[in-house]
Amino acid sequence: MKNLFLFLTLATGISTMAQNRQLAELTPNQIARMAVPSAAPDFIELEVFSWGWDNNNVHLDSIDLSETTDTIHMRWVDSRHPHFHMPFNGEVRSHFGWRRSRYHYGVDLKLDRGDTVYAAFDGKIRYARYNYGGYGNLVVMRHYNGVETYYAHLSRFLVDTNEYVRAGTPIGLGGSTGRSTGPHLHFEVRYLGNAIDPEEVIDFETGELKSLETDMSVETTFKYLKEMRARRYHRVRSGETLSALARRYHTSVNAICRLNGIRSTDVIRIGQNLRVR
């Protein structure tokens, strides 16, 4: 239980740096010894399904894991929860990373409307409702190692919030709800609110985990967080010019042009997102 206690203590706001503990301790590595949830009257809810448990808000207050150089030992499956199932066997159409001025926190898998989407690991449904932030019909599932997986743009839900499900359980049907230009599954992997590239975890060509457990270098896995802080974008409003933006952000017109692949003589449009740093 020590690892779970550390997971919960640090996740509620105590600085990982101040605690001077390895982030590996955040992961409940002894989870294999813990009871599988059941309907028994004396069943005590696992703490991993209590901390920050919110059925109404998608994202949790995250601990910025880019602020340390420690390593997280992540066990994706174990003897009590040994199974993994592909969320959907579809071609990866969009990868984790920058999309012009926005960051894409997962992968997009090609599917047809009505195709069945499956739970990747054993766990419990934290969120299953329509999300107006772009995900559309979204299922968020928390697993026994504290990781959460997101399944977005569904056309229909097949699970309810607070329901325990096993890997391979149908949780929804594919669709194109929310901010979507066509049917696909947007799939995310998050730990303590921080997105992890799903392709570091899953081989989407073979449909298998790349490894049963991983020592994740925080400095490498979450380096995108530092990149995001370093970048800044501005949405153009009526009457604004490149010169005005350069003065506002203490830079030069040439620098803005280089960042955006435009010329100083180009006309900027209202609503256009320009990178200014």
RAFEN-V891655 format. One record per residue. N is the residue number from 0. RES is the residue in three letters. OMEGA is omega in whole degrees, 0 to 359 (999 if undefined). D_LAST is the distance of its C-alpha to the last C-alpha in Angstrom with 2 decimals. Layout:
# RAFEN-V891655
n={N,N}
res={RES,RES}
omega={OMEGA,OMEGA}
d_last={D_LAST,D_LAST}
This chain:
# RAFEN-V891655
n={0,1,2,3,4,5,6,7,8,9,10,11,12,13,14,15,16,17,18,19,20,21,22,23,24,25,26,27,28,29,30,31,32,33,34,35,36,37,38,39,40,41,42,43,44,45,46,47,48,49,50,51,52,53,54,55,56,57,58,59,60,61,62,63,64,65,66,67,68,69,70,71,72,73,74,75,76,77,78,79,80,81,82,83,84,85,86,87,88,89,90,91,92,93,94,95,96,97,98,99,100,101,102,103,104,105,106,107,108,109,110,111,112,113,114,115,116,117,118,119,120,121,122,123,124,125,126,127,128,129,130,131,132,133,134,135,136,137,138,139,140,141,142,143,144,145,146,147,148,149,150,151,152,153,154,155,156,157,158,159,160,161,162,163,164,165,166,167,168,169,170,171,172,173,174,175,176,177,178,179,180,181,182,183,184,185,186,187,188,189,190,191,192,193,194,195,196,197,198,199,200,201,202,203,204,205,206,207,208,209,210,211,212,213,214,215,216,217,218,219,220,221,222,223,224,225,226,227,228,229,230,231,232,233,234,235,236,237,238,239,240,241,242,243,244,245,246,247,248,249,250,251,252,253,254,255,256,257,258,259,260,261,262,263,264,265,266,267,268,269,270,271,272,273,274,275,276}
res={MET,LYS,ASN,LEU,PHE,LEU,PHE,LEU,THR,LEU,ALA,THR,GLY,ILE,SER,THR,MET,ALA,GLN,ASN,ARG,GLN,LEU,ALA,GLU,LEU,THR,PRO,ASN,GLN,ILE,ALA,ARG,MET,ALA,VAL,PRO,SER,ALA,ALA,PRO,ASP,PHE,ILE,GLU,LEU,GLU,VAL,PHE,SER,TRP,GLY,TRP,ASP,ASN,ASN,ASN,VAL,HIS,LEU,ASP,SER,ILE,ASP,LEU,SER,GLU,THR,THR,ASP,THR,ILE,HIS,MET,ARG,TRP,VAL,ASP,SER,ARG,HIS,PRO,HIS,PHE,HIS,MET,PRO,PHE,ASN,GLY,GLU,VAL,ARG,SER,HIS,PHE,GLY,TRP,ARG,ARG,SER,ARG,TYR,HIS,TYR,GLY,VAL,ASP,LEU,LYS,LEU,ASP,ARG,GLY,ASP,THR,VAL,TYR,ALA,ALA,PHE,ASP,GLY,LYS,ILE,ARG,TYR,ALA,ARG,TYR,ASN,TYR,GLY,GLY,TYR,GLY,ASN,LEU,VAL,VAL,MET,ARG,HIS,TYR,ASN,GLY,VAL,GLU,THR,TYR,TYR,ALA,HIS,LEU,SER,ARG,PHE,LEU,VAL,ASP,THR,ASN,GLU,TYR,VAL,ARG,ALA,GLY,THR,PRO,ILE,GLY,LEU,GLY,GLY,SER,THR,GLY,ARG,SER,THR,GLY,PRO,HIS,LEU,HIS,PHE,GLU,VAL,ARG,TYR,LEU,GLY,ASN,ALA,ILE,ASP,PRO,GLU,GLU,VAL,ILE,ASP,PHE,GLU,THR,GLY,GLU,LEU,LYS,SER,LEU,GLU,THR,ASP,MET,SER,VAL,GLU,THR,THR,PHE,LYS,TYR,LEU,LYS,GLU,MET,ARG,ALA,ARG,ARG,TYR,HIS,ARG,VAL,ARG,SER,GLY,GLU,THR,LEU,SER,ALA,LEU,ALA,ARG,ARG,TYR,HIS,THR,SER,VAL,ASN,ALA,ILE,CYS,ARG,LEU,ASN,GLY,ILE,ARG,SER,THR,ASP,VAL,ILE,ARG,ILE,GLY,GLN,ASN,LEU,ARG,VAL,ARG}
omega={182,182,177,180,179,177,184,181,182,182,180,168,180,185,177,179,181,181,178,177,176,179,176,182,180,183,181,185,179,185,181,182,188,183,173,181,179,180,182,182,183,181,177,182,175,183,179,177,177,183,175,184,187,180,187,181,185,188,177,171,188,169,182,184,179,183,179,179,182,180,176,174,184,176,185,175,178,186,179,182,192,192,170,177,176,176,172,179,180,179,175,182,180,187,176,177,184,170,186,184,182,178,180,192,180,174,176,180,180,172,175,177,180,176,183,177,188,173,183,181,171,177,185,182,178,187,176,182,178,179,183,180,178,182,187,177,190,170,173,184,176,183,190,176,180,178,173,174,183,179,191,177,181,175,183,176,175,178,178,176,178,178,174,179,179,174,180,177,174,182,179,177,182,180,183,181,180,180,186,180,180,183,173,174,172,186,180,172,182,176,185,178,182,181,176,177,181,181,170,184,188,170,186,176,181,182,182,173,177,178,179,176,188,167,184,173,181,182,181,185,185,180,180,179,177,178,181,179,182,180,174,182,178,176,186,176,183,175,183,179,177,179,180,179,179,178,183,185,174,178,180,177,180,180,178,180,180,182,186,179,180,177,182,180,181,177,177,188,174,181,180,176,179,174,183,175,999}
d_last={44.80,43.01,39.93,39.85,40.21,37.24,35.21,36.11,35.83,32.34,31.17,32.35,29.85,31.12,28.50,29.01,28.24,30.78,33.34,32.96,34.12,33.22,31.26,33.97,36.16,34.09,35.62,39.25,40.74,44.26,43.84,46.54,49.12,48.24,50.19,49.21,48.90,52.18,54.14,56.32,57.01,56.04,52.66,49.90,46.40,44.14,41.61,38.79,39.62,39.71,36.53,33.97,36.18,34.99,36.38,34.35,30.69,28.90,26.40,27.54,25.91,24.39,24.52,21.21,22.74,19.76,20.83,23.91,25.12,28.33,29.87,30.94,34.27,34.28,37.62,37.17,40.93,43.94,47.72,47.72,45.00,45.28,44.12,41.01,40.92,38.44,36.90,37.63,38.57,36.25,34.02,30.35,28.64,25.05,23.57,21.39,17.65,14.73,15.99,13.47,11.36,13.94,15.36,19.04,20.88,24.14,26.15,27.97,31.63,33.74,36.74,39.10,39.65,42.21,41.60,42.09,39.18,40.21,39.30,37.83,39.45,41.94,40.62,40.57,38.96,36.69,35.39,36.95,36.18,34.16,30.51,28.84,25.27,25.60,27.80,31.01,34.07,32.79,34.68,33.22,35.55,35.63,37.38,39.52,36.90,34.49,32.30,31.71,31.58,30.44,32.30,30.85,31.97,35.63,38.42,40.73,40.95,43.68,43.10,42.96,40.96,42.45,44.29,44.65,44.30,44.80,42.75,43.72,44.54,43.62,41.07,40.21,40.41,37.61,36.28,33.42,32.95,29.70,26.62,28.24,29.26,32.28,34.18,32.39,31.98,28.57,29.21,27.22,28.11,26.94,28.03,27.79,25.30,22.98,22.85,24.37,24.32,27.82,28.37,28.41,31.35,33.21,34.35,34.21,36.45,39.28,38.77,39.06,37.16,35.75,37.31,39.36,37.36,34.16,32.82,29.11,26.87,24.45,22.03,22.08,22.74,20.04,17.32,15.24,15.04,13.11,10.72,10.37,9.85,7.04,5.18,5.08,7.19,9.59,13.18,14.76,17.90,20.97,20.89,17.17,16.16,13.31,14.56,14.59,11.02,10.09,12.58,11.61,8.09,9.58,8.09,10.27,11.51,11.90,8.37,7.55,10.86,10.41,7.65,10.13,13.34,14.62,16.47,16.35,19.71,18.81,19.54,16.96,18.82,19.25,17.91,15.43,12.21,9.24,5.81,3.84,0.00}
